């Protein structure tokens, strides 16, 4: 039961991370013309998405080891 919950959580957060990359890319594309602050905000979001994905994979690995 716990492994199923961890699996669902890991995959849902992975999908959210991919959506986050798409949102950041969209902001950078939209901000290219006359909205430079939007492009900057999109570029600044990329490290946060990467950090969230890294934290997700680390937490899933640790929780998986702790439960087995």
VENRAJO-V316305 format. One record per helix or strand. SS is the DSSP state (A for helix, B for strand). FROM is the first residue (numbers start at 1). LEN is the number of residues. If there is no record, write none. Layout:
SS/FROM/LEN
SS/FROM/LEN
//
This chain:
A/2/29
A/36/32
//
